[in-house]
Amino acid sequence: MKQYDRIVVGGGAAGMFTAGWAARRGEKVLVLEKRERPARKILVTGKGRCNVTNNCSEEEFIAAVRRNPRFLYGAIHTFSPQNAMETFRELGVPLKTERGGRVFPVSDKAMDIADALTRFAAREGVEVRQASVTEILTENGAVRGVRTAAEEQYLAPVVVLATGGKSYPATGSDGSGYALAAALGHTIQPPRASLVPILCENTGKMFSSLMGLSLRNVTLTLIRKKNKKPVYTELGEMLFTHFGISGPLALTASSYITDDPTGFLIEIDCKPGLTEGELDARLLRDFKEEQNRDFANSLGSLLPRSLIPVIVKQSGIEPSRKVHSVTREERLALGRLIKHFPLTPQGLAPIEEAVITAGGVSVKEIDPKTMRSKLVPGLAFAGEVIDVDAVTGGYNLQIAWSTAFLAAQEF
């Protein structure tokens, strides 16, 4: 049995960050990670580019948090997005800020962030071992170490649980941390998918023709059927898949679907820069130029090629009709369709495909100023294992950095 000052369970973003900061203060730190290499989930973030944080104010950050935003006030104030950016630059990763405040490595390589975390830990003298923790050991109600699946025991007066959620289990984020926390009396809010692709009704096998189409600078609006009120609307990018929609807009919209997905409607404004009147004037101008062409061949300058047959079919206008015969009423209806292209949610992709997991260890049982357990002396939490989550844009990784920084402080 080896003695350490602190054991971090989980070698992901939050775990490695916690370990690096704790070791920098002079502690003898051990990271136990079940996968062969740490920080693997980082590699699948931001489409392999790693949206490392969001260069925003504290107020803007809190507004982007979907669950328990007040819990994160102290963490974001203590370790802000700007602090995270400074840290990664210090670790040798040049950064850039893109649309919406999203921060990426200049290299566009998530591996640079993963390598920086590994380098941080190594430079500060952190010991990293491959092991699966099966129990957090206690004595007289306080933490004394951990036991692994191989029946090894490692002792420390402080254990930080940074095991992630249940998304992307192949990276080691399989929800096992919930059981460790629950065994010590912590309440676990049921984990569910958040920031996940949306499954939609495939009317007329629409998605087979749209699969792979990426739409930029469109507006997605999520509407609750019951009262016809929008619950989310934003300009950005989305992607059609063989089952529905994905991409930043769809993923963020999914975090607002907190009950039955069939109780919602989705509308896509394909031309948000034009009012319906301006769009009709554009259509009228295009139709005059194309008046002797078939209707199906007249929208090439307005819409992506693969979207045109779908719009034509839903418009109800015969594809082979000459443009000059399209009536004013039909043209206006076409404009409304382009501005309110409808999709019908049927469900959400499985939690294993989610970017992050909502739910986790109840924040009521965690001190927001320190990330320490209110129930078990010597226990702390960092990252996705906590019941907090945010929309897309780098906010969730910043939650990892901020909570990890607090969890690394002296007990």
Secondary structure, 3 states (H helix, E strand, C coil): CEECCEEEECCCHHHHHHHHHHHHCCCCEEEEECCCCCCCHHHHHHHHCCCCEECCCHHHHHHCEEECHHHHHHHHHHCCHHHHHHHHHHCCCCEEECHHHEEEECCCCHHHHHHHHHHHHHHCCCEEEECCEEEEEEECCEEEEEEECCCCEEECCCEEECCCCCCCHHHCCCCHHHHHHHHCCCCEEEEEEECCCEEECCHHHHHHHHCCCEEEEEEEEEEECCCCEEEEEEEEEEEECCCEEEHHHHHHHHCCCCCCHHHEEEEEECCCCCCHHHHHHHHHHHHHHCCCCEHHHCCCCCCCHHHHHHHHHHHCCCCCCEHHHCCHHHHHHHHHHHHCEEECEEEECCHHHCCEEEEEECHHHECCCCCEECCCCCEEECHHHECCEECCCCHHHHHHHHHHHHHCCCC
